[in-house]
Structure formats: structure tokens, C-alpha cells
Amino acid sequence: MVRLFRFTDSHSNKQITETCLKYHLIAAACALGLTASCAQAQSFVKVYGVADAGIVLESGGPDGRVNRVGSGVASGSRLGFKGKEDLGDGMSAFFVLENGYNMDTGKAGQGGLLFGRQALVGLSGAAGSISLGRQYAPYFKAMRDIVDPFCTGLAGNVQNIFPAFTRIDNSVDYQTPKWHGTSAEVLYGLGEAAGDAAKKRTIDGSATYEGGPLTLVLAHHVQNDDTGTAHSRSTLLAGRYRFGIVTAHAAYARALSISPNLASAHYGMGAVLMSQAAYAQAAEHFRIASVNAPGDLQARLKLAGCLLEIGQTDTALASLRAAIRGGPQQVYAMSLKLVLNSGRGRFWLRPSAAARALTSAG
């Protein structure tokens, strides 16, 4: 509040001094208010999302031509919230809550989790950032950001041929600041098993170099099984180079010390062997993955694909028929496509013949 004074000759000097002092206090308060406003401007909460849907045409089945709406054709549909709070001295707090959903049905993705894509909170500063929650593994980030030109979208997903360890629950992640183009990230996932910290434990990390058009990344992932006595290890070396408007991507991955009970490790090894046309070896890994994870539809379909390639047609068709009977509606279309593409199309030249093979009693 500004006070108004009536000046008189006898007290003018005293009143002028008091008035000037009050104006100085008001100016200082305004300066503090502006400083606070600038600090608050660095804090935010952001709502973002992706709505991705496409029309899928299916033909050759017993019902004839079927049109359906597919969700996440190029990128997974999502609705997210992220925020940052400036704590001063270069330190800030942040959070990310990201829900995945299906555009065609409105159902939640990632097994029905509320924030199945990401749910994390952390601190960042000059020494890097640390976060806790359900978050992406550094190994997966390397595949998404460096290996795959389409960022794991569309049909040519890099996860079809490389093992993927997408999200890790109950994890602590640390990212270093960049130094001369190099940076690193380490993630530790707690298994949260009573009495034994090794059970279900995850250790993941990556080191990245970026210099001009060249990007290199080395990632490593270790996953313990439910007993803590066996684990799988996967290593990925990837690079990207930009030639003007053209970008080249390359990667090499290797899985070691596969646990006899870890389905995801066997699935990853099977995918790598299948990409190298080693169908008999890939089939064994997909078979183990199917036994240890009976609900893994992709493992069963890829097993059938390998069996078709090595000539075990009857066994493959029997497996596909069982999957069709017990699986969701889209399993038939996936199985039909698999059969038609096997052997580069030399087994069934007509979709109707493949459809009869899938729907017959065997």
C-alpha cells in the first residue's frame, strides 16, 4: 500500500524521507515478486498423448473379407502427464505418469495397468538424474532410439529379431550428464522377494557416444529368474550414422547364460536365430519359451513358423489350431498370415487352401 502525505513547510524534510523509504521498500518487494515469478516459470505440468488407429483389411478366412480397426499401428496410443518443479541451485524434481490404451476398444493396454507405459518420480541436477518407479530399460532405449529407424513402430519392429526388455518395475535409474559427447545410464530393478534380493532382480545399463553424425551405444541387460539361481545376459552394440538426408542403422546382439526357466530369454534367442534362418535351433528356444510361459501367444506363433520352415507341417498346424480355439479373435488372422508367408509362399499358393488347413479337424 502507498501512503499519501500532506507536506508542510516545518516537517517537509522528515515526511519526504519517510515517503522515499517506503517507496524503496515497495520497489524491493516488487523485485522479489518478479524473482519468484521467474522461478515459478521454470516449473510446469504438461498433458500429452498419442491417438493412433488404422483400418486393417483381412481376407481369406472362413468369414470372407473382414475390415477392422487396429490400435497403435505406427505408435502406441497413450495419455500422459509429466511435470517439473524447480528446487533452486540447479536442482529440480520431476514425474511422469503415462497410460496406454487401445483406440479400437477403449481398453487399457499393458495388461490393464493404469499407468502401464511409465510411472516414475525423480530428481535432476548438475550431477545427473535419478528416478524411481516403472520405467524403460536402457537396453530398450538403445533399440528404440538408435537401432530402429521407426522407433519400434510399424510392422518392421526391431523387437521381432532382437530380445527386448521394455519396462522394469520397482526400478531405480541413474543417468549421468553428458561429457564430451559421452553419457551413461544404469538401472537396478528390485525383485522384492522376501529373504533373497537376487530373485527376479534386474540390472541394466548403457554407455552412449554422440559426435557429429555418429552415434554409438553399448547396452547390457541381466535378468534373474524367480529362484535367483539362474539368469540371462544380453549385450547389444549399435550404431547410427547420418549421411545428409540418409541415415544408416546397424546393431549386433548376443544372449549368454540363458536360464532354463526364463521364457523371455529363450524368446529373444529364438528371434535372433529365426532372423538368421536357423529355424531348427530357433524352434527349440520358442518351444521352451512356450512351456515356461503358456500364455505367450507370440512364442507359440513363432514356434509354428519355425516348424513350417523345417517341414513339420502337421505339428505346426496342430499348434496353430489349438491357439485359434483358445485365443482371441485376431489369432486366426495372425495364423493365416504366418501360414501364407511360410516357405516364401511355396506351401499354399491360394489363401483358401491355407484357411482350410487351419480350420480342418487335422
N, C-alpha and C positions, 0 to 999 in steps of 0.2 A: 504494500500500500504506500502511496506517495502522499506525504502530509504537506498541506499548503500553509504558508506562514504569512502573517501581515507584518511587514517590516516597519520599524520606527527608527528614527534617527539615533536614539540613545542606545538601542540594542541591536543595531543592524549588523555589526561585525559578528556578534555571538550567534545570531539567527542564521546568517549566511554560512558560517562554519558548520552549524548543525545540519543545515539543509544539504550542503556538499557532502558531509559524511554519510547521510542517509542515501544520497544518490550513488555514492561509491559502493555501499552495501548492496543496493539494488542491482548495480552492474555486476558485482561479484556473483550474486545469486543467479543472474541470467547466464553468466559464463558457465557456472556449474551445471545449470539446467541444460545448456547446449552440449556440454561434455557428456552428460548422462544420455542425452538423446542419441549422440553419435555411437556410444557403446551399445545402446539398445538396438540400433540399426543393424549391427553385426549379428544379432540373434534372429532366428526365423523358425517357422514351422511351415512345411510345404506338403501339399497334397498332390499326388501324381498318379498316373496309371496308364495302362495299355488295354485297349479293347480290340482283340484280333479274332476275326472269324472268316471263314471261307466256305464256298459251296463245293462239295465233293460229289463227284459222279461215279456211281458204281454200276457195273453191268456184268452179265454172265452168270448170275446166280439164279436159283430156282424161282425167285420173285421177279425176275427180269431186271429192268433198269430201275435203279434206286437213286434218288437225289437226297443228300443230307447236308446239314450244316455242321462244319467242323470248327473246333475252337483251338486257338493257338497255332495256326498254320505256319506263320512266319515267326511269331514271338508269343510267349506265354501271356495270356491275359492276366492283369493284376490291378490291384488298387493299393497304393502305399501312402505312408505318412513318414516324413523324415523331418528332423529338427536339429537345431544347433543353438547353444547358449554360450555366449562369451563370458568367461570367468575372469578375464583380465590377465595381464602378463603373458599374453600369447597362448593361454590355456583355454580350451573350450570343451563343453560336454555335448554329446550328440546321441541320437537314437534313430533307428529305422524299424518300422513295422510294415510288413508287406504281405498282403493277402493274394493268393492265387485262386482264380475261379474259371469256370467253363462258360463261355459265351452261349453255347448252344442249349445248355440246360439250366444255367444259373447256379449249379452246384459248386461247392468249394473244391479246389484242387489239393494236391499234396496230401491225399488221404483224408480230406475233410478238416485239416488243421485251420484254425482261424487265421494265423499268420504263418502259413506253411512255407512261404518263399524266404522270408527273413524276419528275424525278431532279435534285435540287439541294442545294446546301450554301451557307450564308451566315453573315453577322454582322449583328446589330442592336444599336442603341443609341439615345442621345438624338438623334443626327443622322439617324436613319432606318435603313434596312436595305439591304444589298447581297447578292445571291445569284448563283451561277453554276451552269449546267447546262442541262437540258432543262426548260423552264418555260412557263407560259401567257403569251401576249402581252397587254399592257394593253388592246389593241383588243378581244380576245376577252373579257376580264374585264368590259369595259363592256357588251358584248352579253349576257353570261351573267347579270350581277348587276343591271343596270339596265333593259335593253331587254326581255328575255324574262321574262314573268311566271312561267314554269315552269323557268327556269334551264337552257335548251336541252334540256329533256326532253320526252317525249311526241311526238305526231305533228306538232303545230304548232310545230316548232323554228324559231327565228328565223333560223337558218343557211340555211333554204330560200329566203329572199328577200334576205338581206344577205351580202356576202362575209365569210368567216370565216378568220382566221389563228390557228389554235388554239394550237399549241405551237411553240416556236422552239428548235432545237438549238444547242448551243455558244454560249449567250447569257449576257450579264451584265445583271442587272436591279437598278435602284436605286429605292427607294420613300422619299419624304420623310415626315417625321412630319406629323400634322395640325396646322394652324394656323388658328384661327378658322373651322373647318369646311372648309378647303381642303386638298387634298393633290395630289401629282403622282407619276407613275411613268414611268421611262424604261428601255427595253430596247434593247440592242445585240447583234445576232446575228452572230457571225463566220462568214464564208463558208468560211474555212480553205482557200482556193485558193492554190496556190503562185504567188508573184510578183505577185499582184494582190488587194489587200484588198477591192476593190469587188465582185468576183464573188460572187454568192449572198448578199451582205450584207443584213441586215435591221435596220431602225431603226423602233422602235415607241414610242409614248408616249401618256399620257393625263393630263388635269387634271380633278379632281373637286371639286364643292362640295356639301356637305350642310348644310342648315339647316332644322330642324324637319321638316315633312312633304315638303319639296322636295329632290330630288337632281338635279344636272346633271353631265354628263360630256362632255368633248370629247376624242376619240381620233384618232390619226393613225398610219398604217402605210405604210412604204416598203419595197418588196421588189425587190432587183436580180435580174437573170436570170443565167444561167450564164456569160455573156460579160462582164458588168459594164458593158455599153454601153447597156442599156435597163432601165427599171424601171417599176413600177406604184405609184401612190399612192392610198390610200383614206382618206377622212375621215368620221368619224361624230360626230354631235351627238345626244345622247339625254337624256331627262329622265323623272323619275318623281315622282308626287305622290300622297300618301296622303290620301284623304277618309274618315277614320274607318275603317270596315271595307272600303272600296273603294279600290283603287289604280289609277291611270291611268299607262300607259306610252306614250311616243312617241319616235320616232327618225327621223333623216334621214341618209342615207349617200350619198357620191359618190365615184366612182373616176375618177382622172385619169391621163393619160400612160401609157396601157396599153402594155405591151411586146408586140411582135408574137409573142414566143415564150413568154410566161408564161401557162401554162394556167390557173392559179388566178385570175389577174386577169380573164381572159375569162369564166371560170365565174361569178365574182362579179358582173360586169357583166350577164351573161345572166340571172342570177337576179333582179336588180333590174328589168330590162326586162320579164321574164316576169311579175313581180308587177304591172306596170303595163299588162299586156295588149298590149305591143309585141312580138308574137310573131315577126314577120319579123326585126326587129333582134336580138332575143334569140337566134334560131336561128343567126345569123351568128357570134355570140360563142361559143355552145355548139359550133358546128362547128370553130372554131379551137381551142377547148379540147380537143376530141376528137382532133384531128390531132396536137397537141403532147403530149397525154397519152392514148395509145391505151387504157391500162388503166383510165381513169376511167369507171366504169360510170354514175355519176350524170350526167355530162355527156352521154353518149350517150342516156340515157333522156329527159333534159330536151330535148335536140335533137329527138328523135322527138315529144315532146309538142308542141313549137312547130310542127313540120311538120304535125301533125294539125290544129292550130288554123288554119293558113293554107291548108288544103286540099290539101297534098301528101301524100295518104294513102298512095299506093303506096311513095313513098320512105321514109316513116316506118315502115311495116310491114316493109319490106325490112331496115331498120336494126335493128328490134326482133328480127326472126327471126335475124339474124346474132348479136346479143347473146345470145339464148337458146341458140343452138347452142354458142357458145364460152364462156358464162359459167356461174356457179354455179347451183344448183338454184332458188334463190329469185328469179332473174331473170325466170322465166316469170310468177310471181305479180305481181311489180312491173310487168311489161309489160302484163299483163292489166288491172290496176287503172288504169294510165295510159290505155289504150285506152278503157275504160269511162267514165272521167271526162272524156275529151276532148270539147270542144264541149258541155259540160254534159250529156253522155249522149245527144246527138241523133244520133250516128253509129250506135251499136249499142244497140238497146233491150234485147237479150237477151244475157246472158253467153255463151251457146253460140255466137252469131254472131261475137262478138269472139274467142272461143277458136279457131274455125275460121279466122278471118283470120290469126291469129298462127301457126298450125300448118300452114297450106297452103303449097304449094311456091312460091306467088307467081307 
